[in-house]
Amino acid sequence: MLCSTAIDSPVGRLTVSATDDAIVAIAWRDEPFGERNALLVEAQHQLEAYFTQRLTVFDLPLMPAGSEFDNRVWQAMRQIPHGQTRSYGELAMEIGSAPRAIGGACGRNPIPIVIPCHRVLARNKLGGYSGGAGLQTKRALLALEAVAR
């Protein structure tokens, strides 16, 4: 059964949605529904620890809805260590794709922050960010991880 919880964060109010088995979405809105399950409680604890710089690696079961390609990109993003970045081009070379396709998959990421699309940058600039307040949110997440930008 799908349910969600709202969490206040330094980058805005987040709604985390999950089944009993996996996190399926994080969105910048305040629309929680259903009964909060144990996984949502754990997700809240981990997100709070991340935002207070006590957690650098999330340990949550994830089930992002997307194409096979999207899931390959999202898995590659999960391998980017906390405090580091990769370019769209670097990820494209890693999975055998094109930078523009990587950017599209970043924009479709249903579980931002945990699947760290904020760590993917354009070659000479930040690139885009579809979550929260856009680039302002991306800058805040990178600053939280002590990435100079």
Secondary structure per residue as TSV (DSSP state, phi and psi in degrees):
chain	resnum	aa	ss	phi	psi
A	1	M	-	360.0	133.4
A	2	L	-	-82.3	134.9
A	3	C	E	-148.7	171.0
A	4	S	E	-152.1	168.8
A	5	T	E	-142.8	150.7
A	6	A	E	-100.1	140.7
A	7	I	E	-132.8	129.2
A	8	D	E	-78.9	136.7
A	9	S	E	-141.4	166.3
A	10	P	T	-63.3	-15.9
A	11	V	T	-108.9	19.0
A	12	G	E	113.3	173.9
A	13	R	E	-76.4	126.9
A	14	L	E	-113.2	141.2
A	15	T	E	-110.7	120.9
A	16	V	E	-102.2	127.3
A	17	S	E	-113.9	143.4
A	18	A	E	-152.8	156.4
A	19	T	-	-91.1	-172.3
A	20	D	S	-68.4	-19.5
A	21	D	S	-108.7	-20.9
A	22	A	-	-159.8	151.4
A	23	I	E	-74.6	133.2
A	24	V	E	-115.4	-19.3
A	25	A	E	-163.0	150.9
A	26	I	E	-133.7	126.7
A	27	A	E	-137.3	152.3
A	28	W	S	-85.0	83.2
A	29	R	S	-162.2	170.2
A	30	D	-	-124.0	74.6
A	31	E	-	-135.2	55.7
A	32	P	-	-67.2	151.0
A	33	F	-	-148.4	155.8
A	34	G	S	75.8	179.1
A	35	E	-	-81.2	132.6
A	36	R	-	-67.0	125.1
A	37	N	-	-99.9	176.6
A	38	A	H	-61.1	-35.0
A	39	L	H	-66.6	-38.5
A	40	L	H	-66.5	-36.9
A	41	V	H	-62.4	-45.2
A	42	E	H	-64.6	-41.2
A	43	A	H	-61.1	-41.4
A	44	Q	H	-62.6	-44.0
A	45	H	H	-60.3	-45.0
A	46	Q	H	-68.3	-41.1
A	47	L	H	-63.9	-42.4
A	48	E	H	-62.1	-40.1
A	49	A	H	-65.9	-39.1
A	50	Y	H	-61.7	-47.6
A	51	F	H	-70.7	-18.1
A	52	T	T	-102.9	15.4
A	53	Q	T	61.0	33.0
A	54	R	S	-106.3	-0.4
A	55	L	-	-140.7	131.7
A	56	T	S	-117.1	-13.9
A	57	V	S	-133.4	122.0
A	58	F	-	-78.3	142.6
A	59	D	-	-126.7	74.6
A	60	L	-	-131.1	141.2
A	61	P	-	-72.1	131.6
A	62	L	B	-121.1	146.6
A	63	M	-	-141.1	72.8
A	64	P	-	-73.6	135.7
A	65	A	-	-85.9	120.8
A	66	G	-	-174.9	177.3
A	67	S	-	-71.1	170.8
A	68	E	H	-59.8	-41.4
A	69	F	H	-62.4	-49.6
A	70	D	H	-53.4	-46.1
A	71	N	H	-64.8	-33.4
A	72	R	H	-65.1	-42.7
A	73	V	H	-64.6	-45.9
A	74	W	H	-63.9	-35.6
A	75	Q	H	-66.3	-40.6
A	76	A	H	-64.0	-38.9
A	77	M	H	-62.9	-37.1
A	78	R	H	-65.4	-16.8
A	79	Q	T	-87.3	-7.7
A	80	I	S	-76.4	118.2
A	81	P	-	-64.8	151.3
A	82	H	T	-51.1	133.6
A	83	G	T	83.4	2.7
A	84	Q	-	-122.2	163.6
A	85	T	-	-132.8	164.4
A	86	R	E	-135.4	156.1
A	87	S	E	-89.8	161.9
A	88	Y	H	-56.8	-40.3
A	89	G	H	-64.2	-41.4
A	90	E	H	-62.8	-44.0
A	91	L	H	-65.8	-37.7
A	92	A	H	-61.0	-45.0
A	93	M	H	-63.2	-39.8
A	94	E	H	-61.6	-39.0
A	95	I	H	-107.6	3.7
A	96	G	T	74.3	52.2
A	97	S	-	-138.6	-163.0
A	98	A	-	-114.3	148.4
A	99	P	H	-55.1	-39.6
A	100	R	H	-62.9	-38.0
A	101	A	H	-66.7	-36.8
A	102	I	H	-62.8	-44.6
A	103	G	H	-59.2	-40.6
A	104	G	H	-62.6	-43.1
A	105	A	H	-65.8	-36.6
A	106	C	H	-60.1	-44.4
A	107	G	H	-66.0	-24.7
A	108	R	T	-92.8	0.6
A	109	N	-	-59.3	114.8
A	110	P	S	-83.4	-8.2
A	111	I	S	-128.6	61.8
A	112	P	B	-61.5	163.6
A	113	I	T	76.6	-59.3
A	114	V	T	-69.2	-44.6
A	115	I	B	-95.4	101.8
A	116	P	-	-79.2	69.7
A	117	C	G	-65.2	-19.2
A	118	H	G	-65.5	-17.0
A	119	R	G	-85.8	0.7
A	120	V	E	-103.1	123.4
A	121	L	E	-122.3	155.6
A	122	A	-	-72.2	165.2
A	123	R	S	-58.4	-46.9
A	124	N	S	-117.8	12.3
A	125	K	S	-157.8	-179.5
A	126	L	-	-67.3	-33.8
A	127	G	-	87.7	-156.4
A	128	G	-	-105.2	175.0
A	129	Y	-	-158.7	125.3
A	130	S	-	-94.8	-3.3
A	131	G	S	-97.3	153.0
A	132	G	T	55.2	-125.7
A	133	A	T	-95.6	30.0
A	134	G	T	68.1	-129.4
A	135	L	H	-62.1	-30.4
A	136	Q	H	-60.1	-41.0
A	137	T	H	-68.5	-42.3
A	138	K	H	-60.4	-45.2
A	139	R	H	-60.1	-41.7
A	140	A	H	-64.3	-41.7
A	141	L	H	-66.5	-41.5
A	142	L	H	-65.4	-39.3
A	143	A	H	-64.6	-39.3
A	144	L	H	-58.0	-35.8
A	145	E	T	-90.9	8.0
A	146	A	T	62.8	35.0
A	147	V	-	-92.9	120.6
A	148	A	-	-74.2	126.8
A	149	R	-	-150.7	360.0
